Amino acid sequence: MIKNIPVAEPDLSGNEMKYITDCVQSSWISSKGEYIELFEKGFARFVGTKYAVSTSNGTTALHLALHALGIGKNDEVIVPDLTFIATANTVIYTGAKPVVVDVERNTWNIDPTDIIKKITKRTKAIIVVHLYGHPANMEKIEEIAQKYHLLIIEDAAEAHGAEIRMKNIESGIKNREYIWKKVGSIGKVGCFSFYGNKIITCGEGGMVTTNDEMLVKKMKILRDHGQTPNRRYFHEVIGFNYRMTNVQAAIGLAQLERINQFIEKKRQIAFKYSSQLKKIKGITVPPSENWAKSVFWMYSLLIDKPFPLNRDQVMQLFEKHGIETRPFFIPLHKMPPYKRNNIYPI
């Protein structure tokens, strides 16, 4: 049966075509052009960081950040069990080992208590995934990271615009014990995806956000084959081809202009669903903690007894009515490469 309500569908009704046409007419369609800088600066302002570095997709954003931060052989990086597999795979790409940590029942995000249990002398970083648009408990995770001198990488691929209430440590702001901060502005770096089903999209694309100027310079060299910026074809390090195109950035900029509308619409839909579904026994609606502002990237449910149908039966029923659904991510420990933490080599 043809599905008439897809899980996700991009809204390209803004200035996307105008900006793409401008790219084509200017002939700047590859990895140089004004839209790349405009998109990077605009996204940094939106997230609340000083800098943003665009990449070809969300996976390369994670890998670029990890590599630039010096993660490598003999290092361990803590990752949540419930996430898209790219989170763990990018750790493998660096030569380091992903250490899988359980998630909290109330947020579906990485469990700070279990993080502490998995820290060793080799642990260098924690990748925090803000799953399905709901932020992880960053206050507790920051405390752990500071105590054990660990880097925090925020995987915010699904959480553009999500916010967390944090203790205010900024000087000069009176009478504000807590402030709201967007995900991607809290850890050392934040990594985002602009795949076609994300809150804003470039078709494919990614972004790394940070306040570290030296790290930005390093990532810009690494994403361009390791080429020295002021000396063409001289490659001072081994780099990657992780550049975003001007056309992708043009689409992204147009999407960014309406990101708050997209987020507000998702929140309205989620509120409407939850207000009805939470009354049904056996159905658990998405997390919505009072210290967080979720963006509900994918409205996700847990189904259990005494609800009369199981997950697959519910999905089949939706399909009969032309409504597309999909299951949760499969936990990493159930994937062949990550079973029993026995990591397969590439």
ROMARZA-882857 format. One record per residue (C-alpha): residue in one letter; y, x, z. Coordinates in Angstrom, 3 decimals, m for minus. Each point is the difference from the previous one (the first is absolute). Example, Ala and Ser with C-alpha at 12.3 -4.5 7.8 and 13.67 -1.06 7.14 Angstrom:
# residues 2
{torkol->A yy->m4.500 xx->12.300 zz->7.800} .
{torkol->S yy->3.440 xx->1.370 zz->m0.660} .
***
This chain:
# residues 346
{torkol->M yy->0.000 xx->0.000 zz->0.000} .
{torkol->I yy->3.494 xx->1.252 zz->m0.846} .
{torkol->K yy->1.934 xx->0.642 zz->3.201} .
{torkol->N yy->3.444 xx->m1.573 zz->0.073} .
{torkol->I yy->1.080 xx->1.409 zz->3.382} .
{torkol->P yy->m0.460 xx->3.798 zz->m0.030} .
{torkol->V yy->m0.080 xx->2.171 zz->3.110} .
{torkol->A yy->3.125 xx->1.764 zz->m1.245} .
{torkol->E yy->2.347 xx->m0.248 zz->m2.953} .
{torkol->P yy->3.127 xx->2.130 zz->m0.516} .
{torkol->D yy->3.371 xx->m1.696 zz->m0.356} .
{torkol->L yy->1.814 xx->1.799 zz->m2.822} .
{torkol->S yy->2.778 xx->m2.528 zz->m0.491} .
{torkol->G yy->2.878 xx->2.210 zz->1.170} .
{torkol->N yy->1.588 xx->2.990 zz->m1.748} .
{torkol->E yy->m3.341 xx->1.585 zz->m0.933} .
{torkol->M yy->0.299 xx->m0.622 zz->m3.730} .
{torkol->K yy->3.672 xx->0.998 zz->m0.043} .
{torkol->Y yy->m0.710 xx->3.355 zz->1.643} .
{torkol->I yy->m3.135 xx->0.667 zz->m2.081} .
{torkol->T yy->1.941 xx->m0.707 zz->m3.185} .
{torkol->D yy->2.688 xx->2.423 zz->1.130} .
{torkol->C yy->m2.710 xx->2.675 zz->0.495} .
{torkol->V yy->m1.458 xx->m0.575 zz->m3.449} .
{torkol->Q yy->3.394 xx->0.020 zz->m1.708} .
{torkol->S yy->0.981 xx->3.209 zz->1.798} .
{torkol->S yy->m3.402 xx->1.560 zz->m0.892} .
{torkol->W yy->m0.391 xx->1.161 zz->3.654} .
{torkol->I yy->m3.433 xx->m1.493 zz->0.595} .
{torkol->S yy->m1.925 xx->2.854 zz->1.660} .
{torkol->S yy->0.539 xx->1.780 zz->3.306} .
{torkol->K yy->3.735 xx->0.611 zz->m0.394} .
{torkol->G yy->2.793 xx->m2.552 zz->0.013} .
{torkol->E yy->2.581 xx->m1.651 zz->2.218} .
{torkol->Y yy->m2.253 xx->m2.793 zz->1.255} .
{torkol->I yy->m2.267 xx->2.415 zz->1.885} .
{torkol->E yy->2.845 xx->1.222 zz->2.199} .
{torkol->L yy->1.442 xx->m3.505 zz->0.384} .
{torkol->F yy->m3.367 xx->m1.375 zz->1.104} .
{torkol->E yy->m0.659 xx->2.874 zz->2.407} .
{torkol->K yy->3.417 xx->m0.293 zz->1.655} .
{torkol->G yy->m0.175 xx->m3.798 zz->0.136} .
{torkol->F yy->m3.464 xx->m0.010 zz->1.542} .
{torkol->A yy->0.995 xx->2.604 zz->2.603} .
{torkol->R yy->2.938 xx->m2.231 zz->1.014} .
{torkol->F yy->m2.289 xx->m3.005 zz->0.243} .
{torkol->V yy->m2.556 xx->1.786 zz->2.203} .
{torkol->G yy->2.624 xx->1.774 zz->2.088} .
{torkol->T yy->m0.743 xx->3.647 zz->m0.798} .
{torkol->K yy->2.188 xx->2.721 zz->m1.465} .
{torkol->Y yy->m2.307 xx->0.713 zz->m2.921} .
{torkol->A yy->m2.674 xx->m1.486 zz->m2.246} .
{torkol->V yy->m2.161 xx->1.797 zz->m2.569} .
{torkol->S yy->m1.549 xx->m2.096 zz->m2.761} .
{torkol->T yy->m3.568 xx->0.572 zz->m1.216} .
{torkol->S yy->m2.387 xx->m1.370 zz->m2.603} .
{torkol->N yy->m1.830 xx->m2.279 zz->2.466} .
{torkol->G yy->m0.671 xx->m0.610 zz->3.686} .
{torkol->T yy->m3.047 xx->2.277 zz->0.117} .
{torkol->T yy->1.947 xx->2.955 zz->m1.394} .
{torkol->A yy->2.767 xx->m0.749 zz->2.517} .
{torkol->L yy->m2.515 xx->0.452 zz->2.834} .
{torkol->H yy->m1.551 xx->3.119 zz->m1.514} .
{torkol->L yy->3.379 xx->1.561 zz->m0.759} .
{torkol->A yy->1.193 xx->m0.613 zz->3.560} .
{torkol->L yy->m3.170 xx->1.408 zz->1.585} .
{torkol->H yy->0.026 xx->3.084 zz->m2.229} .
{torkol->A yy->3.704 xx->0.655 zz->0.584} .
{torkol->L yy->m0.539 xx->m0.297 zz->3.755} .
{torkol->G yy->m2.561 xx->2.793 zz->m0.195} .
{torkol->I yy->m3.115 xx->m2.057 zz->0.710} .
{torkol->G yy->m3.040 xx->1.878 zz->m1.291} .
{torkol->K yy->m3.387 xx->1.551 zz->0.613} .
{torkol->N yy->m1.318 xx->m0.138 zz->3.583} .
{torkol->D yy->2.583 xx->m2.627 zz->0.948} .
{torkol->E yy->m0.826 xx->m3.508 zz->1.207} .
{torkol->V yy->2.071 xx->m3.090 zz->m0.733} .
{torkol->I yy->m0.526 xx->m3.226 zz->1.910} .
{torkol->V yy->m0.219 xx->m3.135 zz->m2.159} .
{torkol->P yy->m0.717 xx->m3.669 zz->0.802} .
{torkol->D yy->m3.413 xx->m1.425 zz->m0.838} .
{torkol->L yy->1.490 xx->m3.102 zz->m1.627} .
{torkol->T yy->2.093 xx->1.079 zz->m2.970} .
{torkol->F yy->m0.147 xx->0.446 zz->m3.762} .
{torkol->I yy->m2.142 xx->3.049 zz->m0.719} .
{torkol->A yy->2.889 xx->2.035 zz->m1.485} .
{torkol->T yy->1.272 xx->0.635 zz->3.537} .
{torkol->A yy->m3.085 xx->2.077 zz->0.814} .
{torkol->N yy->m0.579 xx->1.369 zz->m3.498} .
{torkol->T yy->3.390 xx->1.742 zz->m0.090} .
{torkol->V yy->m0.964 xx->1.916 zz->3.135} .
{torkol->I yy->m3.144 xx->1.206 zz->m1.799} .
{torkol->Y yy->2.157 xx->1.106 zz->m2.975} .
{torkol->T yy->1.784 xx->2.500 zz->2.287} .
{torkol->G yy->m3.267 xx->1.486 zz->1.260} .
{torkol->A yy->0.494 xx->m1.493 zz->3.455} .
{torkol->K yy->m2.327 xx->m2.431 zz->1.776} .
{torkol->P yy->0.880 xx->m3.652 zz->0.658} .
{torkol->V yy->m1.027 xx->m1.134 zz->3.481} .
{torkol->V yy->m0.589 xx->m3.745 zz->0.072} .
{torkol->V yy->1.450 xx->m1.983 zz->2.926} .
{torkol->D yy->m0.631 xx->m3.634 zz->0.944} .
{torkol->V yy->2.667 xx->m2.703 zz->m0.339} .
{torkol->E yy->1.476 xx->m2.460 zz->2.495} .
{torkol->R yy->m1.232 xx->m3.591 zz->0.024} .
{torkol->N yy->3.495 xx->m1.424 zz->0.464} .
{torkol->T yy->1.815 xx->1.898 zz->m2.792} .
{torkol->W yy->m2.861 xx->1.200 zz->m2.257} .
{torkol->N yy->1.741 xx->3.395 zz->0.070} .
{torkol->I yy->m1.040 xx->3.392 zz->1.363} .
{torkol->D yy->m0.833 xx->m0.063 zz->3.723} .
{torkol->P yy->2.114 xx->2.482 zz->2.015} .
{torkol->T yy->m2.657 xx->0.127 zz->2.729} .
{torkol->D yy->m2.647 xx->1.113 zz->m2.481} .
{torkol->I yy->2.381 xx->2.540 zz->m1.543} .
{torkol->I yy->0.066 xx->1.919 zz->3.278} .
{torkol->K yy->m3.802 xx->0.123 zz->0.083} .
{torkol->K yy->m0.176 xx->1.566 zz->m3.479} .
{torkol->I yy->2.595 xx->2.768 zz->0.416} .
{torkol->T yy->m1.379 xx->3.562 zz->m0.164} .
{torkol->K yy->1.458 xx->3.491 zz->m0.329} .
{torkol->R yy->m0.103 xx->m0.474 zz->m3.766} .
{torkol->T yy->1.937 xx->m3.276 zz->m0.089} .
{torkol->K yy->3.273 xx->0.471 zz->m1.884} .
{torkol->A yy->1.155 xx->m3.500 zz->m0.892} .
{torkol->I yy->m0.444 xx->m3.745 zz->0.317} .
{torkol->I yy->0.243 xx->m2.278 zz->m3.016} .
{torkol->V yy->1.172 xx->m3.371 zz->1.245} .
{torkol->V yy->m0.646 xx->m2.929 zz->m2.362} .
{torkol->H yy->2.142 xx->m3.115 zz->0.405} .
{torkol->L yy->m2.818 xx->m2.239 zz->m1.161} .
{torkol->Y yy->0.745 xx->m3.070 zz->m2.131} .
{torkol->G yy->3.688 xx->0.234 zz->0.916} .
{torkol->H yy->m0.221 xx->0.001 zz->3.817} .
{torkol->P yy->1.264 xx->3.157 zz->1.727} .
{torkol->A yy->m2.224 xx->2.134 zz->2.187} .
{torkol->N yy->0.973 xx->0.667 zz->3.615} .
{torkol->M yy->2.265 xx->2.944 zz->m0.779} .
{torkol->E yy->1.439 xx->0.435 zz->3.512} .
{torkol->K yy->m3.418 xx->0.813 zz->1.457} .
{torkol->I yy->m0.970 xx->2.096 zz->m3.022} .
{torkol->E yy->3.249 xx->1.988 zz->0.205} .
{torkol->E yy->m0.673 xx->0.759 zz->3.665} .
{torkol->I yy->m3.459 xx->1.331 zz->m0.897} .
{torkol->A yy->1.340 xx->2.034 zz->m2.924} .
{torkol->Q yy->2.683 xx->1.621 zz->2.160} .
{torkol->K yy->m2.443 xx->0.801 zz->2.797} .
{torkol->Y yy->m2.517 xx->1.671 zz->m2.340} .
{torkol->H yy->2.552 xx->1.391 zz->m2.505} .
{torkol->L yy->m1.310 xx->m2.008 zz->m2.934} .
{torkol->L yy->1.707 xx->m1.083 zz->m3.218} .
{torkol->I yy->0.245 xx->m3.709 zz->m0.803} .
{torkol->I yy->m0.368 xx->m1.156 zz->m3.584} .
{torkol->E yy->0.718 xx->m3.706 zz->m0.469} .
{torkol->D yy->m2.062 xx->m1.633 zz->m2.734} .
{torkol->A yy->2.339 xx->m2.908 zz->m0.690} .
{torkol->A yy->m1.443 xx->m0.837 zz->m3.419} .
{torkol->E yy->m0.352 xx->m3.653 zz->1.006} .
{torkol->A yy->2.975 xx->m0.333 zz->2.327} .
{torkol->H yy->3.329 xx->0.456 zz->m1.818} .
{torkol->G yy->2.657 xx->m1.326 zz->2.358} .
{torkol->A yy->m2.211 xx->m0.606 zz->3.042} .
{torkol->E yy->1.778 xx->0.825 zz->3.266} .
{torkol->I yy->m0.841 xx->1.182 zz->3.505} .
{torkol->R yy->1.976 xx->m0.396 zz->3.209} .
{torkol->M yy->0.365 xx->3.521 zz->1.376} .
{torkol->K yy->1.694 xx->1.565 zz->2.997} .
{torkol->N yy->3.458 xx->1.182 zz->m0.988} .
{torkol->I yy->0.276 xx->3.774 zz->0.264} .
{torkol->E yy->3.116 xx->0.288 zz->m2.160} .
{torkol->S yy->3.186 xx->1.143 zz->1.686} .
{torkol->G yy->3.264 xx->m1.884 zz->m0.235} .
{torkol->I yy->m1.502 xx->m3.502 zz->m0.071} .
{torkol->K yy->0.709 xx->m1.802 zz->3.255} .
{torkol->N yy->m1.761 xx->m2.982 zz->1.516} .
{torkol->R yy->m2.895 xx->0.147 zz->m2.455} .
{torkol->E yy->m3.167 xx->1.032 zz->1.760} .
{torkol->Y yy->m2.085 xx->m0.992 zz->m3.040} .
{torkol->I yy->0.699 xx->0.058 zz->m3.716} .
{torkol->W yy->m1.945 xx->m1.215 zz->m3.027} .
{torkol->K yy->m1.200 xx->2.730 zz->m2.381} .
{torkol->K yy->m1.682 xx->m0.410 zz->m3.355} .
{torkol->V yy->m3.429 xx->1.511 zz->m0.552} .
{torkol->G yy->0.211 xx->3.232 zz->m1.953} .
{torkol->S yy->2.956 xx->1.194 zz->2.096} .
{torkol->I yy->m1.869 xx->0.761 zz->3.233} .
{torkol->G yy->m2.586 xx->2.686 zz->m0.780} .
{torkol->K yy->0.583 xx->3.391 zz->m1.594} .
{torkol->V yy->m0.482 xx->m1.702 zz->m3.367} .
{torkol->G yy->m0.619 xx->m3.502 zz->m1.307} .
{torkol->C yy->m2.065 xx->m0.668 zz->m3.121} .
{torkol->F yy->0.353 xx->m3.098 zz->m2.174} .
{torkol->S yy->m1.743 xx->m1.497 zz->m3.024} .
{torkol->F yy->1.547 xx->m2.019 zz->m2.827} .
{torkol->Y yy->m3.236 xx->m1.208 zz->m1.584} .
{torkol->G yy->0.148 xx->m3.369 zz->m1.755} .
{torkol->N yy->m1.062 xx->m2.025 zz->3.055} .
{torkol->K yy->2.419 xx->1.618 zz->2.464} .
{torkol->I yy->3.148 xx->m1.624 zz->1.424} .
{torkol->I yy->2.026 xx->1.817 zz->m2.633} .
{torkol->T yy->m1.630 xx->1.608 zz->m3.013} .
{torkol->C yy->0.486 xx->2.507 zz->m2.792} .
{torkol->G yy->m3.430 xx->m0.826 zz->m1.442} .
{torkol->E yy->m1.029 xx->3.333 zz->1.505} .
{torkol->G yy->2.126 xx->2.253 zz->2.177} .
{torkol->G yy->0.448 xx->1.411 zz->3.467} .
{torkol->M yy->2.610 xx->1.367 zz->2.389} .
{torkol->V yy->0.142 xx->2.416 zz->2.932} .
{torkol->T yy->2.787 xx->m0.590 zz->2.533} .
{torkol->T yy->1.204 xx->2.578 zz->2.528} .
{torkol->N yy->3.010 xx->1.472 zz->1.798} .
{torkol->D yy->m1.151 xx->3.588 zz->m0.597} .
{torkol->E yy->2.080 xx->1.631 zz->m2.752} .
{torkol->M yy->m2.181 xx->3.110 zz->m0.276} .
{torkol->L yy->m3.118 xx->m2.137 zz->m0.364} .
{torkol->V yy->1.703 xx->m1.958 zz->m2.795} .
{torkol->K yy->0.766 xx->3.213 zz->m1.910} .
{torkol->K yy->m3.615 xx->1.092 zz->0.397} .
{torkol->M yy->m1.398 xx->m3.348 zz->m1.186} .
{torkol->K yy->2.263 xx->m0.064 zz->m3.063} .
{torkol->I yy->m1.328 xx->3.411 zz->m1.053} .
{torkol->L yy->m3.617 xx->m0.967 zz->0.685} .
{torkol->R yy->0.188 xx->m3.294 zz->m1.929} .
{torkol->D yy->1.271 xx->1.907 zz->m3.098} .
{torkol->H yy->m2.890 xx->2.443 zz->m0.445} .
{torkol->G yy->1.528 xx->2.358 zz->2.592} .
{torkol->Q yy->2.799 xx->0.874 zz->m2.422} .
{torkol->T yy->3.080 xx->1.741 zz->1.413} .
{torkol->P yy->2.934 xx->m2.442 zz->m0.375} .
{torkol->N yy->2.464 xx->2.514 zz->m1.498} .
{torkol->R yy->m2.497 xx->2.004 zz->m2.093} .
{torkol->R yy->m1.868 xx->m1.963 zz->m2.647} .
{torkol->Y yy->m3.716 xx->0.748 zz->m0.434} .
{torkol->F yy->m0.073 xx->2.287 zz->3.028} .
{torkol->H yy->m2.531 xx->m1.386 zz->2.463} .
{torkol->E yy->0.297 xx->1.486 zz->3.473} .
{torkol->V yy->m2.889 xx->m2.063 zz->1.454} .
{torkol->I yy->m2.940 xx->m2.076 zz->m1.231} .
{torkol->G yy->1.386 xx->m3.501 zz->m0.363} .
{torkol->F yy->m0.871 xx->m3.397 zz->m1.439} .
{torkol->N yy->1.217 xx->m2.399 zz->m2.653} .
{torkol->Y yy->1.023 xx->m2.758 zz->2.415} .
{torkol->R yy->3.299 xx->m1.039 zz->m1.562} .
{torkol->M yy->1.220 xx->m3.564 zz->m0.432} .
{torkol->T yy->1.403 xx->m0.957 zz->m3.393} .
{torkol->N yy->3.534 xx->m1.256 zz->m0.596} .
{torkol->V yy->m1.466 xx->m3.278 zz->m1.309} .
{torkol->Q yy->m1.983 xx->m0.520 zz->3.198} .
{torkol->A yy->3.097 xx->0.773 zz->2.065} .
{torkol->A yy->2.052 xx->m2.464 zz->m2.045} .
{torkol->I yy->m2.474 xx->m2.771 zz->0.852} .
{torkol->G yy->m0.068 xx->1.142 zz->3.621} .
{torkol->L yy->3.783 xx->m0.056 zz->0.296} .
{torkol->A yy->0.141 xx->m3.547 zz->m1.343} .
{torkol->Q yy->m2.720 xx->m1.024 zz->2.446} .
{torkol->L yy->1.813 xx->1.696 zz->2.884} .
{torkol->E yy->3.059 xx->m2.148 zz->m0.668} .
{torkol->R yy->m2.040 xx->m3.061 zz->1.030} .
{torkol->I yy->m2.352 xx->1.465 zz->2.608} .
{torkol->N yy->1.480 xx->m1.971 zz->2.889} .
{torkol->Q yy->m0.551 xx->m3.250 zz->m1.933} .
{torkol->F yy->m3.637 xx->0.928 zz->m0.638} .
{torkol->I yy->m0.569 xx->0.815 zz->3.669} .
{torkol->E yy->1.650 xx->m3.183 zz->1.246} .
{torkol->K yy->m2.119 xx->m2.091 zz->m2.376} .
{torkol->K yy->m3.200 xx->1.647 zz->1.257} .
{torkol->R yy->1.004 xx->m0.668 zz->3.590} .
{torkol->Q yy->0.750 xx->m3.653 zz->m0.752} .
{torkol->I yy->m3.385 xx->m0.467 zz->m1.668} .
{torkol->A yy->m1.800 xx->1.768 zz->2.869} .
{torkol->F yy->1.749 xx->m2.173 zz->2.592} .
{torkol->K yy->m0.985 xx->m3.146 zz->m1.875} .
{torkol->Y yy->m3.642 xx->1.090 zz->m0.229} .
{torkol->S yy->m0.275 xx->1.196 zz->3.601} .
{torkol->S yy->1.634 xx->m3.081 zz->1.499} .
{torkol->Q yy->m2.893 xx->m2.080 zz->m1.362} .
{torkol->L yy->m2.937 xx->2.405 zz->m0.043} .
{torkol->K yy->0.352 xx->1.260 zz->3.572} .
{torkol->K yy->m0.960 xx->m3.482 zz->1.193} .
{torkol->I yy->m3.467 xx->0.343 zz->m1.525} .
{torkol->K yy->m2.724 xx->1.427 zz->2.242} .
{torkol->G yy->m1.767 xx->2.996 zz->m1.477} .
{torkol->I yy->2.976 xx->1.111 zz->m2.125} .
{torkol->T yy->2.160 xx->2.958 zz->1.064} .
{torkol->V yy->3.366 xx->0.213 zz->m1.765} .
{torkol->P yy->1.740 xx->3.331 zz->m0.770} .
{torkol->P yy->1.468 xx->1.976 zz->2.910} .
{torkol->S yy->3.624 xx->m0.566 zz->0.918} .
{torkol->E yy->0.908 xx->2.014 zz->3.094} .
{torkol->N yy->3.382 xx->m0.602 zz->1.650} .
{torkol->W yy->0.910 xx->3.700 zz->m0.415} .
{torkol->A yy->m0.633 xx->m0.105 zz->m3.737} .
{torkol->K yy->1.337 xx->m1.706 zz->m3.106} .
{torkol->S yy->m2.860 xx->m0.249 zz->m2.470} .
{torkol->V yy->0.603 xx->m0.463 zz->m3.712} .
{torkol->F yy->m3.413 xx->m1.694 zz->m0.493} .
{torkol->W yy->m0.824 xx->1.936 zz->m3.160} .
{torkol->M yy->m3.329 xx->m1.800 zz->m0.267} .
{torkol->Y yy->m0.517 xx->m3.104 zz->2.107} .
{torkol->S yy->m3.373 xx->0.799 zz->1.559} .
{torkol->L yy->m2.334 xx->m2.011 zz->2.233} .
{torkol->L yy->m2.978 xx->0.667 zz->2.249} .
{torkol->I yy->m2.699 xx->m2.694 zz->m0.143} .
{torkol->D yy->m2.569 xx->m0.376 zz->2.746} .
{torkol->K yy->m1.944 xx->m2.656 zz->1.892} .
{torkol->P yy->0.504 xx->m2.848 zz->0.786} .
{torkol->F yy->1.548 xx->m0.333 zz->m3.488} .
{torkol->P yy->m2.770 xx->m1.635 zz->m2.085} .
{torkol->L yy->0.250 xx->2.348 zz->m3.025} .
{torkol->N yy->m0.273 xx->3.772 zz->m0.242} .
{torkol->R yy->2.415 xx->2.239 zz->m1.898} .
{torkol->D yy->m1.849 xx->m0.022 zz->m3.321} .
{torkol->Q yy->m0.379 xx->m3.765 zz->0.064} .
{torkol->V yy->3.718 xx->m0.406 zz->0.589} .
{torkol->M yy->0.764 xx->2.351 zz->m2.893} .
{torkol->Q yy->m2.328 xx->m1.970 zz->m2.295} .
{torkol->L yy->1.698 xx->m3.238 zz->1.002} .
{torkol->F yy->3.431 xx->1.443 zz->m0.801} .
{torkol->E yy->m1.284 xx->1.253 zz->m3.365} .
{torkol->K yy->m1.127 xx->m3.510 zz->m0.938} .
{torkol->H yy->3.577 xx->m1.122 zz->0.505} .
{torkol->G yy->1.428 xx->2.821 zz->m2.116} .
{torkol->I yy->1.224 xx->2.090 zz->2.947} .
{torkol->E yy->m0.739 xx->3.713 zz->m0.147} .
{torkol->T yy->m0.999 xx->1.770 zz->3.224} .
{torkol->R yy->m1.402 xx->3.369 zz->0.949} .
{torkol->P yy->m1.777 xx->1.429 zz->3.049} .
{torkol->F yy->1.464 xx->2.425 zz->2.507} .
{torkol->F yy->m0.261 xx->3.716 zz->m0.690} .
{torkol->I yy->m3.451 xx->1.340 zz->0.846} .
{torkol->P yy->0.254 xx->2.315 zz->3.058} .
{torkol->L yy->m0.200 xx->3.683 zz->m0.813} .
{torkol->H yy->m3.071 xx->0.587 zz->2.168} .
{torkol->K yy->m1.963 xx->m2.330 zz->m2.291} .
{torkol->M yy->0.907 xx->1.930 zz->m3.162} .
{torkol->P yy->m2.629 xx->2.490 zz->m1.243} .
{torkol->P yy->2.356 xx->3.017 zz->0.073} .
{torkol->Y yy->1.097 xx->m0.741 zz->3.576} .
{torkol->K yy->m3.144 xx->m1.319 zz->1.682} .
{torkol->R yy->m0.606 xx->1.639 zz->3.383} .
{torkol->N yy->3.030 xx->2.208 zz->m0.738} .
{torkol->N yy->m2.220 xx->1.951 zz->m2.409} .
{torkol->I yy->2.640 xx->0.727 zz->m2.620} .
{torkol->Y yy->m1.282 xx->0.667 zz->m3.493} .
{torkol->P yy->1.682 xx->2.859 zz->m1.874} .
{torkol->I yy->1.992 xx->m0.865 zz->m3.133} .
***
